[in-house]
Amino acid sequence: MPIYEYECPKCNCRFEQLVFRQSEKVCCPECGSSEVSRCMSIFGFKSGGDKGAASSRMGSSGSGCSGCRATSCASCH
């Protein structure tokens, strides 16, 4: 049961939705439009390595998510 990210072209609302089946109808929570499009989104993962956590959001420079300056997403999520 993945959580997908959607965007509504009518009101520019960006939201996440838990989807149980691909055939499930998704509507914008702001305006109710069913003409939403699924967006590409970044996922995170946890590694069993030495530091215990790694994220696909982390770049090679060791910086955190693109929206913050933390070195670990655990500090902001």
Buried (B, 14 or more C-beta within 10 A) or exposed (E): EEEBEBBBEEEEBEBEBEBEEEEEEBBBBEEEEEEBEEEEEEEBEEEEEEEEBBBEBBEEEEEBBEEEEBEBBEEEE
